[in-house]
Amino acid sequence: MSDTPQKTALFNPFNGHLEQLFSYIDVGDLGLPDIQRPFVWRDAKIRDLFDSLYRGFPIGSYLLWRNTANGRTHQIGERGHEHKDPNLLIIDGQQRLTALYSVFRGVAVKDENYEDRMATIAFNPVTEEFRVADAATQRNPEFINNITDLFSKASTRTFINQYLEKLRKEKDNLKKKHLLILEKIGEKEELNKGDVELLSNKIKGSEVFGENRIIWEKLGITEKEVNENEEDSEEE
């Protein structure tokens, strides 16, 4: 029998799901050492992280440390935790894990100014594009303006049905707008040359064309025609 002492493993690989890590954070079993910097990622970087995750790109590993020094740690996220002192501390990958946890759970986290912060990331299922939510994504019905809603809703099917209904309504509105445009085009085509001549005789053609170029062009009238009408009216 060998007297050689057995070496204790310095680390153990952990292959788990993100949801398992999130559950550890929820109850307070996974936290941060006091030496870790606050959450400093900008929203654009969080957007890029979710884009990589969506496309199946690797997003790196996480290094966890078993905590033996209670009292010199703090929790992740601004919510109640069952355990005051975490059993595990995240040493590497804090920014990535905190970003994912905040968006998936809809929980605010402390930034470098120790203020509560939560990113709002929008997603367009049609174009498969992630964007930092803004006024443009709010106006575009194709965007899910806050992907946290998709993860936090009790029924994903209900959320999807609501999204599809929003697209259907927008499609109906577009049809109405197109019909209105066609009606306007029809009204424009009913203008006869006499109407145009009367209008151009009342106002100096060159000035009208310069100030209202877009309108004349939409009516299919050139600057030359406007000036000719002006000259004819002066001869009369």
BALUM-880475 format. One record per atom (N, C-alpha, C, O): residue in one letter; x, y, z. Coordinates in steps of 0.05 Angstrom, whole numbers, padded with zeros to 5 digits, always signed. Layout:
<zagus>
aXYZ
...
</zagus>
This chain:
<zagus>
m+00017-00024+00000
m+00000+00000+00000
m+00018+00025+00000
m+00036+00028+00016
s+00012+00043-00018
s+00028+00067-00021
s+00022+00087+00001
s-00001+00091+00008
d+00044+00100+00011
d+00040+00121+00031
d+00038+00149+00018
d+00037+00169+00032
t+00038+00150-00009
t+00036+00176-00022
t+00009+00189-00017
t-00012+00177-00022
p+00010+00213-00006
p-00015+00227+00000
p-00031+00233-00025
p-00020+00240-00045
q-00058+00230-00023
q-00075+00236-00045
q-00078+00266-00049
q-00082+00281-00029
k-00076+00275-00073
k-00080+00303-00079
k-00109+00311-00080
k-00126+00296-00092
t-00115+00333-00068
t-00143+00343-00069
t-00147+00359-00094
t-00130+00376-00101
a-00168+00354-00109
a-00174+00369-00133
a-00176+00399-00127
a-00190+00407-00109
l-00163+00415-00143
l-00164+00444-00140
l-00190+00455-00151
l-00200+00476-00142
f-00202+00442-00170
f-00227+00451-00182
f-00243+00427-00193
f-00231+00407-00199
n-00268+00431-00194
n-00286+00411-00206
n-00301+00423-00229
n-00314+00444-00226
p-00301+00410-00252
p-00317+00420-00274
p-00346+00418-00269
p-00356+00399-00257
f-00361+00438-00277
f-00390+00439-00273
f-00403+00444-00300
f-00400+00465-00312
n-00418+00424-00309
n-00433+00427-00334
n-00463+00429-00328
n-00476+00408-00324
g-00473+00453-00327
g-00501+00456-00320
g-00514+00477-00338
g-00501+00488-00355
h-00539+00481-00334
h-00554+00501-00349
h-00553+00528-00336
h-00549+00530-00311
l-00557+00549-00351
l-00558+00576-00340
l-00581+00578-00319
l-00578+00591-00299
e-00603+00564-00324
e-00625+00565-00306
e-00617+00555-00278
e-00627+00565-00258
q-00599+00536-00277
q-00590+00526-00251
q-00574+00547-00237
q-00577+00551-00212
l-00557+00562-00251
l-00541+00583-00239
l-00560+00606-00230
l-00557+00617-00208
f-00581+00611-00246
f-00600+00632-00239
f-00615+00624-00213
f-00620+00641-00196
s-00621+00599-00210
s-00635+00590-00186
s-00618+00593-00161
s-00627+00599-00140
y-00591+00588-00164
y-00572+00593-00142
y-00572+00622-00134
y-00572+00629-00110
i-00573+00640-00154
i-00573+00669-00148
i-00599+00676-00135
i-00600+00693-00116
d-00622+00665-00144
d-00648+00671-00133
d-00649+00667-00103
d-00659+00684-00089
v-00638+00645-00094
v-00640+00639-00065
v-00617+00650-00049
v-00617+00650-00024
g-00596+00661-00063
g-00573+00672-00049
g-00550+00654-00046
g-00532+00660-00030
d-00550+00631-00059
d-00528+00612-00057
d-00504+00619-00075
d-00482+00609-00071
l-00509+00636-00094
l-00487+00645-00112
l-00486+00676-00111
l-00506+00689-00117
g-00463+00686-00104
g-00460+00715-00101
g-00433+00724-00111
g-00419+00711-00126
l-00425+00748-00101
l-00400+00760-00110
l-00382+00767-00086
l-00392+00774-00064
p-00356+00764-00089
p-00338+00773-00067
p-00337+00804-00067
p-00342+00816-00088
d-00331+00815-00045
d-00330+00845-00043
d-00309+00857-00062
d-00312+00880-00069
i-00289+00841-00069
i-00268+00852-00086
i-00277+00855-00115
i-00264+00869-00131
q-00299+00842-00123
q-00309+00844-00150
q-00320+00872-00156
q-00333+00884-00139
r-00314+00882-00180
r-00324+00908-00188
r-00354+00907-00193
r-00364+00885-00197
p-00368+00930-00192
p-00397+00930-00197
p-00402+00923-00227
p-00383+00920-00243
f-00427+00922-00234
f-00435+00916-00261
f-00430+00941-00278
f-00441+00962-00273
v-00413+00938-00299
v-00404+00961-00315
v-00412+00959-00345
v-00406+00977-00360
w-00423+00937-00353
w-00429+00933-00381
w-00450+00953-00391
w-00469+00959-00377
r-00445+00964-00415
r-00465+00981-00428
r-00486+00964-00442
r-00481+00941-00447
d-00509+00976-00448
d-00531+00962-00460
d-00523+00949-00486
d-00533+00927-00493
a-00507+00962-00502
a-00499+00952-00528
a-00484+00925-00525
a-00486+00907-00542
k-00468+00923-00504
k-00453+00898-00500
k-00472+00876-00491
k-00467+00852-00498
i-00492+00883-00476
i-00512+00863-00468
i-00527+00853-00492
i-00533+00829-00495
r-00534+00872-00510
r-00547+00864-00535
r-00530+00844-00551
r-00540+00824-00561
d-00504+00850-00553
d-00486+00832-00568
d-00484+00805-00555
d-00482+00784-00569
l-00485+00804-00529
l-00484+00778-00514
l-00508+00761-00521
l-00505+00737-00527
f-00532+00773-00522
f-00556+00758-00529
f-00556+00750-00558
f-00566+00729-00565
d-00545+00766-00575
d-00543+00759-00603
d-00525+00734-00606
d-00532+00716-00622
s-00502+00733-00592
s-00484+00710-00593
s-00498+00685-00582
s-00496+00664-00594
l-00512+00689-00560
l-00526+00666-00548
l-00548+00655-00567
l-00551+00631-00570
y-00562+00673-00580
y-00583+00665-00599
y-00572+00650-00623
y-00585+00631-00633
r-00549+00658-00632
r-00537+00646-00656
r-00520+00621-00650
r-00508+00609-00667
g-00519+00614-00624
g-00504+00590-00616
g-00474+00593-00614
g-00460+00574-00613
f-00465+00618-00612
f-00436+00623-00609
f-00428+00618-00580
f-00445+00622-00562
p-00404+00609-00575
p-00395+00606-00547
p-00393+00632-00532
p-00384+00652-00544
i-00401+00633-00508
i-00401+00658-00492
i-00382+00655-00468
i-00384+00671-00449
g-00365+00635-00469
g-00345+00633-00447
g-00354+00616-00424
g-00377+00607-00423
s-00336+00611-00406
s-00342+00595-00382
s-00343+00613-00357
s-00337+00637-00359
y-00350+00600-00335
y-00352+00615-00309
y-00335+00601-00289
y-00334+00576-00287
l-00321+00617-00273
l-00305+00605-00251
l-00318+00612-00225
l-00321+00635-00217
l-00326+00591-00210
l-00339+00594-00184
l-00320+00585-00162
l-00304+00567-00165
w-00322+00598-00139
w-00305+00592-00116
w-00323+00586-00092
w-00342+00601-00086
r-00316+00564-00078
r-00332+00558-00054
r-00325+00577-00032
r-00302+00581-00025
n-00345+00590-00020
n-00342+00611-00001
n-00336+00600+00027
n-00351+00583+00037
t-00314+00610+00039
t-00308+00602+00067
t-00305+00626+00085
t-00297+00624+00108
a-00311+00649+00074
a-00308+00674+00090
a-00334+00690+00090
a-00336+00709+00075
n-00353+00681+00106
n-00379+00694+00106
n-00376+00723+00116
n-00359+00730+00133
g-00392+00740+00104
g-00393+00768+00112
g-00377+00787+00094
g-00381+00811+00096
r-00361+00776+00076
r-00346+00793+00057
r-00355+00788+00029
r-00339+00786+00010
t-00381+00787+00026
t-00393+00781+00000
t-00418+00799-00004
t-00427+00812+00015
h-00429+00799-00028
h-00455+00811-00032
h-00470+00796-00054
h-00458+00782-00070
q-00496+00799-00054
q-00513+00784-00072
q-00515+00798-00099
q-00507+00821-00103
i-00525+00783-00119
i-00529+00793-00146
i-00559+00799-00149
i-00576+00783-00143
g-00564+00823-00158
g-00592+00831-00163
g-00606+00842-00138
g-00599+00836-00115
e-00625+00860-00143
e-00639+00873-00122
e-00666+00859-00116
e-00687+00868-00124
r-00664+00837-00103
r-00688+00822-00095
r-00682+00806-00069
r-00659+00803-00062
g-00703+00797-00056
g-00698+00783-00031
g-00685+00756-00036
g-00691+00742-00055
h-00667+00748-00018
h-00653+00723-00020
h-00657+00707+00007
h-00657+00719+00028
e-00661+00681+00004
e-00665+00665+00028
e-00640+00663+00045
e-00641+00664+00069
h-00617+00662+00032
h-00592+00659+00046
h-00576+00686+00045
h-00573+00698+00024
k-00567+00694+00068
k-00553+00720+00070
k-00525+00717+00059
k-00516+00735+00044
d-00511+00695+00065
d-00484+00691+00055
d-00483+00669+00034
d-00491+00647+00040
p-00475+00675+00010
p-00474+00655-00012
p-00453+00633-00006
p-00432+00638+00005
n-00459+00609-00015
n-00440+00587-00013
n-00420+00587-00035
n-00397+00578-00032
l-00428+00599-00058
l-00410+00600-00081
l-00406+00629-00089
l-00425+00645-00088
l-00382+00635-00098
l-00376+00662-00108
l-00367+00660-00137
l-00351+00642-00144
i-00376+00679-00153
i-00367+00679-00181
i-00342+00696-00183
i-00342+00720-00177
i-00320+00684-00192
i-00294+00697-00194
i-00289+00707-00223
i-00278+00729-00226
d-00297+00692-00242
d-00294+00700-00270
d-00320+00696-00286
d-00332+00675-00284
g-00328+00717-00301
g-00353+00715-00316
g-00376+00730-00303
g-00399+00727-00310
q-00369+00747-00283
q-00389+00762-00268
q-00406+00780-00286
q-00431+00780-00284
q-00393+00795-00305
q-00408+00813-00322
q-00428+00799-00340
q-00451+00807-00343
r-00419+00777-00351
r-00436+00761-00369
r-00460+00749-00354
r-00483+00751-00362
l-00454+00736-00331
l-00475+00723-00316
l-00494+00744-00305
l-00519+00739-00305
t-00484+00766-00295
t-00502+00787-00284
t-00520+00798-00306
t-00544+00803-00301
a-00509+00802-00330
a-00525+00813-00352
a-00547+00793-00359
a-00570+00801-00363
l-00541+00768-00362
l-00561+00747-00369
l-00582+00745-00347
l-00606+00743-00353
y-00573+00745-00322
y-00592+00742-00300
y-00611+00766-00299
y-00635+00762-00295
s-00601+00790-00303
s-00618+00814-00301
s-00639+00813-00322
s-00662+00820-00317
v-00632+00806-00347
v-00651+00806-00369
v-00671+00782-00367
v-00695+00786-00370
f-00661+00759-00362
f-00678+00735-00360
f-00698+00738-00337
f-00721+00730-00339
r-00688+00748-00314
r-00705+00750-00290
r-00720+00777-00288
r-00738+00779-00272
g-00711+00797-00303
g-00723+00823-00301
g-00717+00836-00274
g-00734+00848-00262
v-00692+00833-00266
v-00683+00843-00240
v-00662+00865-00244
v-00644+00862-00260
a-00665+00887-00229
a-00645+00909-00230
a-00620+00900-00215
a-00620+00885-00196
v-00597+00910-00225
v-00571+00905-00213
v-00557+00931-00208
v-00564+00952-00220
k-00537+00931-00190
k-00523+00955-00183
k-00501+00961-00204
k-00486+00943-00211
d-00500+00986-00214
d-00479+00993-00233
d-00455+01005-00218
d-00454+01004-00194
e-00436+01017-00234
e-00412+01027-00221
e-00418+01051-00203
e-00401+01058-00186
n-00441+01063-00206
n-00449+01085-00188
n-00467+01076-00166
n-00478+01091-00151
y-00468+01049-00163
y-00485+01036-00143
y-00514+01045-00145
y-00528+01047-00124
e-00523+01049-00169
e-00551+01054-00175
e-00564+01031-00188
e-00551+01016-00203
d-00590+01027-00183
d-00604+01005-00196
d-00606+01009-00226
d-00612+01031-00235
r-00600+00988-00241
r-00601+00990-00270
r-00610+00964-00282
r-00604+00942-00272
m-00626+00966-00304
m-00636+00943-00318
m-00638+00949-00348
m-00651+00968-00355
a-00624+00934-00364
a-00624+00939-00393
a-00650+00929-00405
a-00662+00910-00396
t-00658+00943-00426
t-00682+00935-00442
t-00673+00928-00470
t-00665+00946-00485
i-00674+00903-00477
i-00664+00893-00502
i-00688+00885-00519
i-00706+00870-00510
a-00689+00895-00544
a-00711+00888-00562
a-00702+00867-00582
a-00678+00865-00588
f-00722+00852-00593
f-00715+00831-00613
f-00736+00831-00634
f-00760+00832-00629
n-00727+00829-00659
n-00745+00826-00682
n-00744+00798-00693
n-00724+00790-00705
p-00764+00781-00688
p-00764+00753-00697
p-00764+00751-00727
p-00756+00731-00738
v-00774+00772-00741
v-00775+00771-00770
v-00747+00773-00782
v-00740+00757-00800
t-00732+00792-00773
t-00704+00796-00783
t-00683+00784-00765
t-00659+00784-00773
e-00691+00773-00742
e-00672+00761-00723
e-00651+00781-00714
e-00627+00775-00713
e-00661+00805-00708
e-00643+00826-00700
e-00648+00834-00671
e-00671+00838-00663
f-00626+00837-00656
f-00628+00848-00628
f-00620+00877-00629
f-00602+00885-00643
r-00635+00893-00614
r-00629+00922-00612
r-00633+00931-00584
r-00649+00920-00569
v-00618+00951-00576
v-00623+00965-00550
v-00650+00980-00555
v-00652+00996-00573
a-00669+00975-00538
a-00696+00986-00542
a-00695+01016-00542
a-00681+01029-00526
d-00710+01028-00561
d-00712+01057-00563
d-00739+01064-00576
d-00756+01047-00579
a-00742+01089-00583
a-00768+01098-00594
a-00774+01084-00621
a-00797+01078-00627
a-00753+01078-00636
a-00757+01065-00662
a-00767+01036-00659
a-00785+01028-00673
t-00756+01021-00640
t-00766+00994-00635
t-00794+00994-00624
t-00810+00975-00628
q-00801+01014-00608
q-00828+01016-00597
q-00848+01021-00619
q-00871+01011-00617
r-00841+01036-00639
r-00859+01042-00661
r-00862+01019-00681
r-00882+01016-00694
n-00842+01002-00682
n-00842+00980-00701
n-00856+00956-00689
n-00845+00944-00670
p-00879+00947-00700
p-00894+00925-00688
p-00880+00898-00690
p-00887+00879-00677
e-00860+00897-00708
e-00845+00871-00711
e-00827+00866-00687
e-00820+00843-00682
f-00820+00886-00672
f-00802+00882-00649
f-00817+00874-00624
f-00838+00885-00617
i-00806+00855-00610
i-00813+00850-00582
i-00796+00870-00566
i-00771+00866-00565
n-00808+00891-00556
n-00792+00913-00546
n-00776+00907-00521
n-00757+00922-00515
n-00784+00887-00506
n-00768+00879-00482
n-00769+00849-00480
n-00789+00837-00473
i-00747+00836-00486
i-00746+00806-00487
i-00750+00795-00459
i-00756+00771-00456
t-00747+00811-00438
t-00753+00801-00411
t-00782+00792-00409
t-00788+00773-00395
d-00800+00806-00423
d-00828+00798-00423
d-00832+00769-00433
d-00849+00755-00422
l-00816+00762-00453
l-00819+00735-00464
l-00810+00714-00443
l-00822+00692-00443
f-00790+00720-00427
f-00780+00700-00408
f-00796+00700-00382
f-00797+00679-00368
s-00809+00722-00375
s-00822+00724-00349
s-00852+00719-00351
s-00865+00716-00330
k-00863+00718-00375
k-00892+00713-00377
k-00899+00684-00368
k-00884+00666-00373
a-00922+00682-00355
a-00931+00656-00345
a-00936+00637-00369
a-00930+00613-00367
s-00946+00647-00390
s-00953+00631-00414
s-00939+00642-00438
s-00946+00663-00448
t-00919+00627-00448
t-00905+00636-00472
t-00923+00636-00496
t-00922+00653-00513
r-00941+00616-00497
r-00960+00614-00520
r-00978+00639-00521
r-00983+00649-00542
t-00987+00648-00497
t-01004+00671-00496
t-00989+00696-00506
t-01000+00712-00521
f-00964+00698-00498
f-00947+00721-00507
f-00944+00720-00537
f-00946+00741-00550
i-00939+00697-00549
i-00935+00694-00578
i-00961+00702-00592
i-00960+00715-00613
n-00984+00692-00582
n-01009+00699-00595
n-01014+00729-00594
n-01025+00740-00614
q-01007+00742-00572
q-01011+00771-00571
q-00993+00785-00591
q-01001+00805-00603
y-00969+00775-00594
y-00950+00787-00613
y-00960+00784-00642
y-00959+00803-00657
l-00970+00760-00648
l-00981+00756-00675
l-01006+00773-00680
l-01010+00782-00703
e-01022+00777-00660
e-01046+00793-00663
e-01038+00822-00668
e-01051+00836-00684
k-01016+00831-00655
k-01006+00858-00660
k-00997+00862-00689
k-01002+00882-00701
l-00984+00841-00700
l-00975+00842-00727
l-00999+00843-00746
l-00999+00857-00767
r-01020+00827-00740
r-01044+00826-00757
r-01057+00854-00758
r-01065+00863-00779
k-01060+00867-00735
k-01072+00894-00734
k-01055+00914-00750
k-01067+00931-00765
e-01029+00912-00748
e-01012+00930-00764
e-01015+00925-00793
e-01015+00944-00809
k-01018+00900-00801
k-01022+00893-00829
k-01048+00905-00839
k-01050+00916-00862
d-01070+00904-00823
d-01095+00916-00830
d-01093+00946-00833
d-01104+00958-00852
n-01078+00959-00815
n-01074+00988-00817
n-01058+00995-00842
n-01064+01016-00855
l-01039+00979-00850
l-01024+00985-00874
l-01041+00983-00899
l-01038+00998-00917
k-01059+00963-00899
k-01078+00961-00921
k-01095+00986-00924
k-01099+00996-00946
k-01105+00996-00902
k-01121+01020-00902
k-01105+01044-00913
k-01115+01060-00928
k-01079+01046-00904
k-01062+01068-00913
k-01057+01066-00943
k-01057+01086-00958
h-01053+01041-00953
h-01048+01037-00982
h-01073+01045-00998
h-01070+01057-01019
l-01096+01038-00988
l-01121+01045-01002
l-01124+01076-01004
l-01132+01087-01024
l-01117+01089-00981
l-01119+01119-00981
l-01099+01131-01001
l-01106+01150-01015
i-01075+01120-01003
i-01056+01130-01022
i-01066+01126-01050
i-01063+01144-01067
l-01077+01103-01056
l-01088+01098-01083
l-01110+01117-01090
l-01113+01126-01112
e-01127+01124-01070
e-01148+01143-01075
e-01136+01171-01081
e-01146+01184-01099
k-01115+01178-01067
k-01103+01204-01072
k-01090+01205-01100
k-01092+01225-01114
i-01079+01182-01108
i-01067+01181-01135
i-01089+01184-01156
i-01085+01197-01176
g-01112+01171-01151
g-01134+01173-01169
g-01144+01202-01171
g-01150+01211-01193
e-01145+01216-01149
e-01153+01244-01150
e-01133+01261-01165
e-01141+01279-01180
k-01108+01255-01162
k-01087+01270-01176
k-01090+01266-01207
k-01086+01285-01222
e-01095+01241-01215
e-01098+01235-01243
e-01122+01249-01256
e-01123+01253-01281
e-01141+01257-01240
e-01165+01270-01251
e-01160+01300-01257
e-01177+01312-01270
l-01137+01311-01248
l-01131+01339-01255
l-01126+01341-01285
l-01110+01326-01296
n-01140+01360-01298
n-01135+01363-01326
n-01116+01387-01331
n-01109+01402-01313
k-01108+01389-01356
k-01088+01409-01363
k-01098+01437-01357
k-01083+01455-01350
g-01124+01441-01361
g-01136+01468-01356
g-01133+01476-01328
g-01127+01499-01322
d-01136+01457-01309
d-01133+01463-01281
d-01105+01472-01275
d-01100+01491-01260
v-01086+01458-01287
v-01058+01464-01282
v-01050+01492-01294
v-01036+01507-01281
e-01061+01497-01318
e-01055+01523-01331
e-01066+01546-01314
e-01054+01567-01312
l-01091+01542-01304
l-01103+01563-01288
l-01087+01568-01263
l-01083+01591-01255
l-01077+01547-01251
l-01061+01550-01226
l-01035+01564-01232
l-01026+01581-01217
s-01022+01556-01254
s-00995+01567-01260
s-00997+01596-01270
s-00978+01611-01267
n-01020+01605-01281
n-01024+01632-01290
n-01027+01652-01267
n-01021+01675-01269
k-01037+01641-01245
k-01042+01658-01222
k-01017+01665-01206
k-01015+01686-01193
i-00997+01648-01208
i-00973+01652-01193
i-00949+01649-01211
i-00950+01633-01230
k-00928+01664-01207
k-00904+01662-01224
k-00894+01634-01224
k-00887+01623-01203
g-00892+01623-01248
g-00884+01595-01251
g-00857+01588-01239
g-00854+01568-01225
s-00837+01605-01244
s-00810+01599-01235
s-00809+01598-01204
s-00795+01581-01193
e-00823+01616-01191
e-00823+01617-01162
e-00837+01592-01151
e-00829+01580-01131
v-00860+01585-01164
v-00875+01562-01154
v-00858+01537-01157
v-00857+01521-01138
f-00845+01534-01179
f-00829+01509-01183
f-00806+01508-01163
f-00800+01486-01153
g-00794+01531-01158
g-00771+01530-01140
g-00779+01523-01111
g-00765+01509-01098
e-00802+01534-01102
e-00811+01530-01075
e-00827+01504-01071
e-00829+01493-01049
n-00839+01495-01093
n-00857+01472-01091
n-00849+01450-01111
n-00866+01437-01123
r-00823+01446-01114
r-00813+01427-01134
r-00825+01399-01131
r-00833+01387-01150
i-00826+01390-01106
i-00836+01363-01101
i-00865+01360-01110
i-00872+01340-01122
i-00882+01380-01105
i-00910+01379-01112
i-00913+01378-01143
i-00928+01362-01153
w-00898+01396-01157
w-00900+01396-01186
w-00890+01369-01197
w-00903+01358-01216
e-00869+01359-01187
e-00858+01334-01197
e-00878+01311-01193
e-00880+01293-01210
k-00892+01311-01171
k-00912+01291-01166
k-00935+01293-01186
k-00948+01273-01193
l-00941+01318-01195
l-00961+01321-01215
l-00951+01316-01244
l-00966+01317-01263
g-00925+01310-01246
g-00914+01304-01272
g-00909+01328-01289
g-00908+01326-01314
i-00904+01352-01277
i-00900+01377-01291
i-00871+01386-01288
i-00861+01386-01266
t-00859+01393-01310
t-00831+01402-01310
t-00829+01432-01306
t-00849+01446-01310
e-00805+01441-01299
e-00801+01470-01295
e-00805+01484-01322
e-00815+01507-01322
k-00797+01471-01344
k-00800+01484-01370
k-00830+01489-01376
k-00837+01510-01387
e-00847+01470-01369
e-00875+01473-01375
e-00887+01495-01358
e-00904+01511-01367
v-00878+01497-01333
v-00888+01519-01316
v-00880+01546-01327
v-00896+01564-01328
n-00855+01549-01336
n-00846+01574-01347
n-00860+01581-01373
n-00866+01605-01378
e-00865+01561-01390
e-00880+01566-01415
e-00908+01576-01410
e-00917+01594-01423
n-00921+01565-01389
n-00947+01575-01382
n-00946+01604-01372
n-00964+01619-01378
e-00924+01610-01358
e-00921+01637-01348
e-00918+01657-01372
e-00929+01679-01371
e-00902+01649-01392
e-00897+01667-01415
e-00922+01670-01431
e-00928+01693-01440
d-00938+01649-01435
d-00962+01650-01450
d-00982+01670-01437
d-00995+01685-01451
s-00983+01668-01410
s-01003+01685-01396
s-00995+01714-01398
s-01012+01732-01399
e-00968+01720-01399
e-00959+01748-01401
e-00965+01759-01428
e-00971+01783-01431
e-00962+01742-01450
e-00968+01752-01477
e-00997+01759-01480
e-01004+01778-01494
e-01015+01744-01467
e-01043+01749-01469
e-01050+01776-01455
e-01073+01784-01454
</zagus>
